[in-house]
Amino acid sequence: MSKSEIRRLDREIEKTAAKLEAVKRGEWWPLNGSERRAMARAIAGGSYQVVRGRNPGRAERQMDTTGSAAEARLTAELTALHGEKQRLLTEAARAKAARKSSRWL
């Protein structure tokens, strides 16, 4: 309920938003371990298909799917952080209103 908690949430929101933008640009650093492994598997499989002279379509779809899953995960995390911040702000406003209403006129 303190301002430090709200500032902490603001920093977390900024970090998560930066990660989401990086994933949308196709960068790997925001991916978690399982997502990185899935991307590496897809790249390895796709390069094998290309070397064999076949179409790497399945590997490309797997990479797109993994990127979409990472975007969905980060979007959900961002939504949860915004909800938590809103809850803290509402709680602080209620506490402030209660303090003001309890004063003598």
C-alpha positions as CSV (number, residue, x, y, z in Angstrom):
1,M,0.0,0.0,0.0
2,S,3.0,2.3,0.3
3,K,4.5,4.3,-2.5
4,S,7.5,2.1,-2.6
5,E,5.4,-0.9,-3.5
6,I,3.7,1.1,-6.3
7,R,7.1,2.2,-7.6
8,R,8.3,-1.4,-7.5
9,L,5.3,-2.5,-9.5
10,D,5.9,0.3,-12.0
11,R,9.5,-1.0,-12.5
12,E,8.2,-4.5,-13.0
13,I,5.6,-3.2,-15.5
14,E,8.3,-1.4,-17.4
15,K,10.6,-4.5,-17.5
16,T,7.8,-6.7,-18.6
17,A,6.7,-4.3,-21.3
18,A,10.3,-4.1,-22.6
19,K,10.4,-7.9,-22.7
20,L,7.2,-8.0,-24.6
21,E,8.4,-5.6,-27.2
22,A,11.7,-7.6,-27.5
23,V,9.7,-10.8,-28.1
24,K,7.6,-9.0,-30.8
25,R,10.8,-8.0,-32.5
26,G,12.0,-11.6,-32.5
27,E,14.7,-11.4,-29.8
28,W,15.4,-14.4,-27.7
29,W,16.7,-12.9,-24.4
30,P,13.2,-12.6,-22.8
31,L,12.3,-16.2,-23.5
32,N,12.3,-18.7,-20.6
33,G,14.3,-21.9,-20.7
34,S,11.6,-24.1,-22.3
35,E,10.8,-21.5,-24.9
36,R,14.5,-21.2,-25.8
37,R,14.8,-25.0,-26.1
38,A,11.7,-25.2,-28.3
39,M,13.2,-22.5,-30.6
40,A,16.6,-24.2,-30.8
41,R,14.8,-27.5,-31.6
42,A,12.8,-25.8,-34.3
43,I,15.9,-24.2,-35.8
44,A,17.8,-27.5,-35.7
45,G,14.9,-29.3,-37.3
46,G,14.4,-26.7,-40.0
47,S,18.1,-26.5,-40.9
48,Y,18.1,-30.3,-41.2
49,Q,15.1,-30.1,-43.6
50,V,16.8,-27.4,-45.7
51,V,20.0,-29.4,-45.9
52,R,18.0,-32.4,-47.1
53,G,16.3,-30.2,-49.7
54,R,12.9,-30.3,-48.1
55,N,10.5,-27.6,-47.0
56,P,11.1,-26.3,-43.4
57,G,7.5,-25.2,-43.0
58,R,6.8,-27.3,-39.9
59,A,9.9,-25.8,-38.1
60,E,8.8,-22.3,-39.1
61,R,5.4,-22.9,-37.7
62,Q,6.9,-24.2,-34.4
63,M,9.0,-21.1,-34.1
64,D,6.0,-18.9,-34.7
65,T,4.0,-20.9,-32.2
66,T,6.7,-20.6,-29.6
67,G,7.0,-16.8,-30.1
68,S,3.2,-16.5,-29.8
69,A,3.2,-18.4,-26.6
70,A,5.9,-16.2,-25.2
71,E,3.9,-13.1,-26.2
72,A,0.8,-14.5,-24.5
73,R,2.8,-15.3,-21.3
74,L,4.2,-11.8,-21.1
75,T,0.9,-10.2,-21.9
76,A,-0.8,-12.1,-19.1
77,E,2.0,-11.2,-16.7
78,L,1.6,-7.5,-17.7
79,T,-2.1,-7.7,-17.2
80,A,-1.6,-9.2,-13.7
81,L,0.9,-6.5,-12.8
82,H,-1.5,-3.7,-13.9
83,G,-4.3,-5.3,-11.9
84,E,-2.1,-5.5,-8.8
85,K,-1.1,-1.9,-9.2
86,Q,-4.7,-0.9,-9.5
87,R,-5.6,-2.8,-6.4
88,L,-2.8,-1.1,-4.5
89,L,-3.9,2.4,-5.7
90,T,-7.6,1.7,-4.8
91,E,-6.5,0.5,-1.4
92,A,-4.4,3.6,-0.8
93,A,-7.3,5.9,-1.9
94,R,-9.7,4.1,0.4
95,A,-7.3,4.5,3.3
96,K,-6.8,8.2,2.5
97,A,-10.6,8.7,2.3
98,A,-11.1,7.0,5.6
99,R,-8.5,9.2,7.2
100,K,-10.1,12.3,5.8
101,S,-13.6,11.4,6.8
102,S,-12.6,10.6,10.4
103,R,-11.3,14.2,11.0
104,W,-13.3,16.8,12.8
105,L,-14.6,19.7,10.7
